């Protein structure tokens, strides 16, 4: 929205990768803890970072994105190792190949679906807000004539309408992204109570198949 080059965007994404790396190293120590706690912490950090990003506006600077991206990456580092450990904790080893394939298939499909929904939210809400704001563009709207608000905008000239349309498009797109971040945050927080439904049994620091289930698999 501020015209940053692709190389700068790459650095921003690299910051999130750094947070993920820190989360993975933390899990080396945190592997002794109940992975359900790590899953809850991972969703919580995801929700916090998304909520912070939703407070952004068109004047956001790169330094404003540093900590949210670090926190989001750290949440990923907590989340996926824990989910993977829980997923395979009750799976008999002879089904490991099939279980791994199915696990990653579901993970990739779910990620693709959520990304598609996020893009749809951005596009739809941006279009809605653009339509709502353009309803106020009129030669009779005296607010457009205010010297501190005009910035070359005008509802009576082609050049003025072009500048005004560009600004409305930027504002509408920002609203779309904010709505997407809110959805991301609310979804992450909503998953935290579901952690209580996860079954986990650990013996001597290692996950084991629950008694009785082993006989069924064998």
N, C-alpha and C positions, 0 to 999 in steps of 0.2 A: 504494500500500500504506500510505502514511502520510497519506493523505487530502488531498493537495495539490490546490488548485483547478486548473481547466483553464488558467487564465491563466499559472500558474507553469509548467505543462508546456509551454506555448507558448514561454516564455522558454528552457527547456532545449533545445528543438528549434532555436530561433534560434541558440543557441550553436554547434550543429553546422553550421548554415548559414554562420556566420562562419568556421569552420574550412575549409569548402568554398571560400568566397571567397578565403581566404588561399592555398589550394592552387591555385586557378585563376591567381592572380597569380604564384605561384611558377612555374607552367608556362610563363609568358611568358619567363622566364629559362631554365628547364629544357628548353625546346623544342630547344635545341642538343644535348641529350644523347640517347643511345639510349633510345627510348620503352620498350624492354623493361626497362630499369633502373627507370623510373618506375612501370611496372606492378608490378614486384616490390616496390618501396618502398610503393606503394599498398596491396597486399595485406598487407604486413608491418605497416603502421600500423593497418589494419583488425583484424588478428589481435591486436595488442597492446592496442588499446582494448577489444575483446571480452573478452580474458582479464582485463583489469583490472575490467571491469564484472561478470564472473563472481565476483569476490571480494566483492561487496556482500552486505549482510544487511539485515534490517528496520530497522536504525538508520542507514541511509545518509542523508546530508544532501545538499542541493543542491550545496554546494561540492565534495562528493566526485565529482560528475558532471561538473564543469566541464572538467577536462583530458581525460578519456576522450572526451567529446563533441567537443572541439576536435580531438583527434587523429583521431577517426573521420571528421569532416568534412574534415580536411586530406587524409586518405587517399582520400576520394572525389574531391577536387579533383585529385589526382595520377593517379588510376586512369582515369577516364572519358575525359579528353582523349587520353591515351596509347593506350587501347584503340581509340578512334575513329580516331586517326591510323594505327594498325597495320591496322585493318580495311580502310580505303580506300586503303592504300598500293599495293596491287597491282590495284586495280580500274580498268578503263578508264573514262575520263570519260563515255563515251556510256551507260554503265550506272549512272551516279551516282544517278539518281532511283530506279530499282528497288532498287539496293543500299541506299540510305538508308532506304527503306520497310521492307525486309526486316530491316535491322540493328535498327531501333527496335522492330519487331514481336517479334523474338527477345529483345531486351533486356527488354521489358515482360513477355513471357510467362515468361521465366526468373525475373524479379523476383517475379512473382505466385506462381509455383510455390514459390520458396524461402520467401516470407512465409507461405504456407499450411503448409509443412512446419514452420516455426518455431512457428506457432500450435498445430499438432498436437502438437509436442514439449511445449510448455507445458501444454496441456490434459491430455495423457496422463500425463506424469510428475507433475503436480499431483494428479491423481486417484489415482494409485498411492500417492504418499506420504501423501495424506489417509487412504486406506484402511488403510495400514500404521500410522499414528499413532493412528487411532481404535481399533485393536485393543488398545491399551494403556489405554484409558479404561474403568475398572472401579471399583466401590466398594471392591475389595480392593487397588487400587494405592495403597500408602501414600505414594508420592511426591506424590500430589495433595493430601495433607494437610499437607505442609511449609509453614510460615508464609511463607517467602520465595518460594515457588513457586505458591501458590494463586491470588492475584489475583482472588479471587471465583470461582475454578473449583470445581466440585463434580460428582461423578458420581452424586449422590443427589438433587439438586434440579433443577427445570426451568431456573431462572435460571442456576445454576452450569453446567449442560450447555450452555446457550446461549452463555455467555462462553467456555467451553472449546472449543466447536465453532468459534466465530469465530477464536480464536487458532490452532487447528489449520489452519483454512482459509488464514489469512495465511501461516503457515509453509510449508504445502504449495505455495501459489502462488509464494512466493519461491524455493523449490527448482526449480519449473518454469521460472521466468525464468533462474535460474542455469544450468540445463542448456541452455537456448536460447542463452545467451551463450557457453557453452563450445562448442556446435556451430558458432556463428558464427565463433568464433576459430579452431577447428580447420580449418574449411572454408577460411578465408582463408589460413592457413599452408600447407594442402595444395595450393593453386593455385600457390604460388611456384615449385616445380620445373617446372611446365608452361610457364613462361615460356621455358625453354630450347628448346621446340619451335616457338616463333614465328619466322617468317622475316621479315627486315627488310633492305632494301637502301636506302641513302641516298646520293644524289649531289648535291654542292653544297648540302647542307643541306635538300634537298627529296626527298620520297619518290618513287620512280620504279617503273614497271612493270618486272619482271625481263625481261632480254633473252630473246626467244623467246616470252614470254607475250603481248607486245604484238602480234606477228604473228597469234597465235591469235585474239585478240579482234577484230583488224581483219579 
